Amino acid sequence: MQGKLGLRCVSKSHWGDICMPTVVYVSGTLTANQTWTNDNLYYITGAVTVPDGKTLTINAGTIVKVNGSSAGISVHSGGMLDVNGIH
């Protein structure tokens, strides 16, 4: 079952539907363009690098968590980070 923002939901328990996103663990260098969508939770576990000629698109409503001070996103010259709807 799909809930708000495309979350996976477990059918009715006595508390109602229980919904949670799929967790995607990410790190490393992009080898192709990527789009992160709001039906997943992205957990950055190390350095994520967007190299020259590649694009990382993060759609509106997408949840991104970062683990630790060495984790994060770096964009090299010629790479592109396209973030939609940040707040």
Secondary structure, DSSP 8 states (H G I E B T S, - for coil): -B-GGG-EEEEEETTEEEEE-EEEEEEEE-SS-EEE-TTEEEEEEEEEEE-TT-EEEE-TT-EEEE-STT-EEEE-TT-EEEE-S--
